[in-house]
Amino acid sequence: MKEFIIVILAIIALLPLHAVSADWAGSFVVYSGDIYEISDNELIPSNEIDKKIGQVTRYSDHEGTYSGNFSNIYPKGTPYYSIKNIDPKEIIAIKTHEAEFVKAINKGQYANGQLESKTIWISILGSLIIVLLIIWIMKRKKSVL
């Protein structure tokens, strides 16, 4: 029974904590694998908006690396638009209100969800190895006694 409690406590201690608040440098969205910094003061007139090109598929205010069209400020479903005569690889518009569009400037490639899933698997594998090591040490101690 004592060994069981030790193993359970070890597992709990090794679980990653995700309740940490975000500390990102600024507001952003991710679109098509690139990170776009939100320009809070630059609105785009609705007559310059071209067509809808995507939307936020995941929102989080917890710092991390996420997959999809992720945002740290806008809720899931917030639409992205292209701007007339501007390449979406440079600048896109984010619809914030009924007729208000905010400029978002491409800052380069975003480390996508591959990193997130690798981190999870590394954490699980590390936890499993430590638990197995604890069990092995406890069994070895029993056989010596």
C-alpha positions as CSV (number, residue, x, y, z in Angstrom):
1,M,0.0,0.0,0.0
2,K,2.8,2.4,0.8
3,E,4.4,1.8,-2.6
4,F,1.1,2.5,-4.3
5,I,0.8,5.9,-2.5
6,I,4.4,6.8,-3.5
7,V,3.7,5.9,-7.2
8,I,0.5,8.0,-7.2
9,L,2.3,11.0,-5.6
10,A,5.1,10.7,-8.1
11,I,2.6,10.7,-11.0
12,I,0.8,13.8,-9.6
13,A,4.1,15.6,-9.1
14,L,5.1,15.0,-12.7
15,L,1.9,16.1,-14.4
16,P,2.5,19.4,-16.3
17,L,0.7,22.4,-15.0
18,H,-1.3,24.5,-17.5
19,A,-2.8,27.2,-15.3
20,V,-0.1,29.8,-16.1
21,S,-1.3,33.1,-17.5
22,A,0.1,34.3,-20.8
23,D,3.0,36.6,-21.0
24,W,3.2,37.2,-24.7
25,A,4.8,40.4,-25.9
26,G,1.7,41.4,-27.9
27,S,-1.6,40.5,-29.5
28,F,-1.6,38.2,-32.5
29,V,-3.3,35.7,-34.7
30,V,-1.9,32.8,-36.6
31,Y,-3.0,32.3,-40.2
32,S,-1.7,29.8,-42.7
33,G,1.4,29.0,-40.5
34,D,2.5,32.6,-40.1
35,I,2.1,34.9,-37.0
36,Y,0.4,38.2,-37.6
37,E,0.9,41.0,-35.0
38,I,-2.3,43.0,-34.4
39,S,-1.9,46.7,-35.0
40,D,-4.5,48.1,-32.4
41,N,-4.4,51.6,-33.8
42,E,-4.7,50.8,-37.5
43,L,-8.2,50.2,-38.7
44,I,-8.9,49.2,-42.3
45,P,-11.9,50.8,-44.0
46,S,-14.6,48.2,-44.9
47,N,-14.5,49.3,-48.6
48,E,-10.8,48.0,-48.7
49,I,-11.8,44.5,-47.5
50,D,-11.7,41.8,-50.1
51,K,-12.8,38.3,-49.1
52,K,-12.9,36.0,-46.0
53,I,-9.8,33.8,-46.0
54,G,-10.1,32.1,-42.6
55,Q,-11.0,32.4,-39.0
56,V,-9.6,31.7,-35.5
57,T,-9.9,28.0,-34.8
58,R,-8.3,28.1,-31.3
59,Y,-8.1,30.7,-28.6
60,S,-6.0,30.7,-25.5
61,D,-4.7,33.3,-23.1
62,H,-2.2,30.7,-21.7
63,E,1.3,31.0,-23.1
64,G,2.2,28.0,-25.3
65,T,2.5,26.8,-28.9
66,Y,-0.8,25.8,-30.6
67,S,-1.8,24.5,-34.0
68,G,-4.3,25.9,-36.5
69,N,-5.4,29.5,-36.9
70,F,-4.7,30.4,-33.3
71,S,-5.1,33.7,-31.4
72,N,-4.2,35.0,-28.0
73,I,-6.8,37.8,-28.1
74,Y,-9.7,36.9,-30.4
75,P,-12.3,34.2,-29.7
76,K,-12.8,31.1,-31.9
77,G,-14.7,32.0,-35.0
78,T,-13.3,35.5,-35.4
79,P,-12.9,35.9,-39.2
80,Y,-9.8,36.9,-41.2
81,Y,-10.0,38.8,-44.5
82,S,-7.7,39.7,-47.3
83,I,-7.3,43.3,-48.2
84,K,-7.7,44.6,-51.8
85,N,-4.4,44.9,-53.7
86,I,-2.4,43.6,-50.7
87,D,-0.8,40.1,-50.5
88,P,-2.3,38.2,-47.5
89,K,1.3,36.9,-46.9
90,E,2.1,40.5,-45.8
91,I,-1.1,41.9,-44.2
92,I,-4.5,40.6,-43.3
93,A,-7.6,42.2,-41.7
94,I,-9.3,40.8,-38.6
95,K,-13.0,41.6,-38.2
96,T,-13.4,42.8,-34.6
97,H,-16.9,44.3,-34.7
98,E,-19.8,44.4,-37.2
99,A,-18.0,46.8,-39.6
100,E,-14.5,47.2,-37.9
101,F,-11.4,45.6,-39.3
102,V,-8.0,45.7,-37.6
103,K,-4.7,45.4,-39.5
104,A,-2.5,42.4,-38.7
105,I,1.1,42.4,-40.0
106,N,2.9,39.2,-40.9
107,K,5.9,38.7,-38.6
108,G,7.1,35.4,-40.1
109,Q,6.6,31.7,-39.5
110,Y,4.9,30.4,-36.3
111,A,6.1,27.3,-34.5
112,N,3.0,25.2,-35.0
113,G,1.3,22.4,-33.1
114,Q,4.0,19.9,-34.0
115,L,6.0,21.4,-31.1
116,E,2.9,21.2,-28.8
117,S,2.3,17.5,-29.5
118,K,6.0,16.7,-29.2
119,T,6.2,18.4,-25.8
120,I,3.2,16.4,-24.6
121,W,4.7,13.1,-25.7
122,I,8.1,13.9,-24.2
123,S,6.3,14.8,-20.9
124,I,4.3,11.5,-20.9
125,L,7.4,9.4,-21.8
126,G,9.5,11.1,-19.1
127,S,6.8,10.6,-16.5
128,L,6.5,6.9,-17.5
129,I,10.2,6.3,-17.2
130,I,10.3,7.9,-13.7
131,V,7.3,5.9,-12.5
132,L,8.9,2.7,-13.8
133,L,12.2,3.6,-12.2
134,I,10.4,4.2,-8.8
135,I,8.7,0.8,-9.1
136,W,11.9,-1.0,-10.0
137,I,13.7,0.6,-7.0
138,M,10.9,-0.3,-4.6
139,K,10.9,-4.0,-5.8
140,R,14.7,-4.1,-5.5
141,K,14.5,-2.8,-2.0
142,K,11.9,-5.5,-1.1
143,S,14.1,-8.3,-2.5
144,V,17.1,-7.1,-0.5
145,L,15.2,-7.1,2.7
